[in-house]
Structures are given as C-alpha cells and as structure tokens.
Amino acid sequence: MKASLLDYYRALRKHYGPQNWWPAESPFEVMVGAILAQNTSWENVERAIATLKVHDLLEPRRLHELDVDTLALAIRSSGTFRVKARRLKEFLRWYVAVHGADEARLRAMPAERLRQELLGLRGIGPETADAILLYALNVPTFVVDRYTYRMLARHGLVADTATYDEMKELFERALPRDPSLFNELHALIVRVGKDYCRATARCERCPLRRYLPGERSRES
C-alpha cells in the first residue's frame, strides 16, 4: 500500500518527537527571523536576533524608525546583512505603516490576499511568505524548502521539475488544513533533511527509508 503524507508525519513524529518550532518569543520575532533566515544558518539568525534584543530594537515601530545602515549593522551576523536590512525595511513599511503592526488585523484578512501582499514585497518569496503566515500568524499554509523538495523527489512523490506551488498544493490537498500539523510536519522534514536527507543521502538509518520506492516494492 502506498504511504500517505500522514504516514510520513507519524513515522517522523515517532522517531523525533515534537519539535516545538518556531523558536521565538513573539510573532513579530518570527517575522523578522523568517527574513533573516534567507540563505544562512539558524545560528546566524539567532545571533542577529540576540543583538536586536540587547539593544531593545526588536519592536515593530522601533525597527521601522531605524535607519537602514544602523539596522544593517545590528543584523550583521545574519549574512548579506545590507540586503536583508533593505528587505526588513520594506517589510516593516508594509507591516507598520500599512497594517499598523496589528497581528489580529492580518489574521482576519483572507489568507490568499495576505499571501499575495507579502509576495508583493521586495525580497519576500514564497518560502518566506509562507513561514510568516504559518509560524507567526497561524495561517494553515504549508512551507516548502530545499529539504521538502529533496525528500519528495527522492521518494518519487514529485517530479524533479516540480514547482514550489505544486509541492505546497500536494501537502495542502493530502492533509487536514491544520496549522499545528503543518507546523510540526515542516519542522520534522527539516530535521530529517539535516540528519539523513542531505545532498548526499544517508538512507540506511532514516526513519522514512521504508517509504522509498525501492523499499516499497520489496515489501509488496
């Protein structure tokens, strides 16, 4: 019998336990972290967030009022910090000046309209937009990253040419639209991707090994 994505979730949850992701003290911290996390390690993001907190800057209006050069210095550890400072300023203009830094207002908006507004901001792509929606605003949208693509492709669930939206739709069609489920499954995929589904696969001890096409054919 072909495994479902719920089977994948159960196998990963059994192996790893709950991941409690995204690690942050507020939804706004998640938003900032999602932008800083682009093309860098989470350890670098944590250092940048810590610097903002030390200087009492991790507050929407304070960051919005901060000049871009000072902001760039504050997030220097996040890599490509000048680019990310400009992206943060663009996001903050939208979040503070347009929406009043009002999380409840954003949650009340139609999800697709909110996503399109985020995607209209310079430097906010689908993965970052969906991370903000899911982890900061509890919107049931699935986040796709390189670990997701690698797992799906190796397990024969998508073609090598699959787009972001095609992979996102695969999860959203197959699973209950539950933000806590999407949150946990994405975090678990990141974990198995770092441990086993690397650029060079380490399938021997992977908790998803039995779902690989070759393994499934041997069991049937």
Residue pairs with C-beta under 8 A, 6 or more apart in sequence:
2 216
3 211
3 216
4 174
5 170
5 171
5 174
5 175
5 185
6 174
6 175
7 211
8 185
8 208
8 211
9 175
9 181
9 184
9 185
9 188
11 207
11 208
11 210
11 211
12 185
12 188
12 189
12 191
12 192
12 207
12 208
13 184
13 188
14 207
15 192
15 207
16 188
16 191
16 192
16 207
18 184
19 184
19 187
19 188
19 191
21 135
21 183
21 184
21 186
21 187
21 190
22 30
22 33
22 131
22 135
22 136
22 183
24 30
24 33
24 135
26 58
27 103
27 136
27 137
28 58
28 59
28 60
28 101
28 103
28 136
29 49
29 58
30 131
30 132
30 135
30 136
31 91
31 95
31 132
31 136
32 49
32 52
32 58
32 63
32 88
33 45
33 49
34 128
34 131
34 132
34 135
34 136
35 84
35 87
35 88
35 91
35 123
35 124
35 128
36 44
36 45
36 48
36 49
36 75
36 78
36 84
36 88
37 45
37 128
37 131
38 80
38 84
38 87
38 123
38 128
39 79
39 80
40 78
40 79
40 80
44 77
44 78
44 79
45 78
47 77
47 78
48 74
48 75
48 76
48 77
48 78
48 81
49 58
51 74
51 75
51 76
51 77
52 58
52 63
52 74
52 75
55 74
56 62
57 63
57 66
57 74
60 92
60 95
60 96
60 101
61 96
61 101
63 71
63 88
63 92
64 89
64 92
64 93
64 95
64 96
64 97
66 74
68 85
68 86
68 89
69 85
71 85
71 88
71 89
72 81
72 82
72 84
72 85
73 81
75 81
75 84
75 85
75 88
78 84
83 123
84 123
86 122
86 123
87 121
87 122
87 123
87 124
90 121
90 122
90 123
90 124
91 121
91 123
91 124
94 117
94 118
94 121
95 101
99 105
99 106
103 136
103 137
106 114
106 137
107 137
107 138
107 139
111 133
111 139
111 140
111 141
114 133
114 137
114 139
115 129
115 130
115 133
115 139
115 141
118 124
118 128
118 129
118 132
118 133
119 125
119 126
119 129
124 132
126 144
126 164
126 165
126 168
127 143
127 144
127 145
127 164
130 141
130 142
130 143
130 144
130 168
131 143
133 139
133 141
134 140
134 141
134 142
134 143
134 179
134 182
134 183
134 186
135 143
135 183
138 179
139 179
140 172
140 177
140 178
140 179
140 182
141 168
141 172
141 182
142 168
142 171
142 172
142 175
142 182
142 185
142 186
143 182
143 186
144 164
144 167
144 168
144 171
145 186
145 189
145 190
146 193
147 189
147 190
147 192
147 193
147 194
147 197
148 167
148 186
148 189
148 193
149 158
149 162
149 167
150 193
150 197
150 199
151 157
151 189
151 192
151 193
151 197
151 208
152 158
152 162
152 167
152 170
153 159
153 160
153 162
154 197
154 201
154 212
155 208
155 211
155 212
155 213
156 213
157 170
158 166
158 167
158 170
171 182
171 185
175 181
175 182
175 185
192 206
192 207
192 208
195 202
195 206
196 202
196 203
196 205
196 206
196 207
196 208
197 206
197 208
203 209
203 212
209 215
210 216
210 219
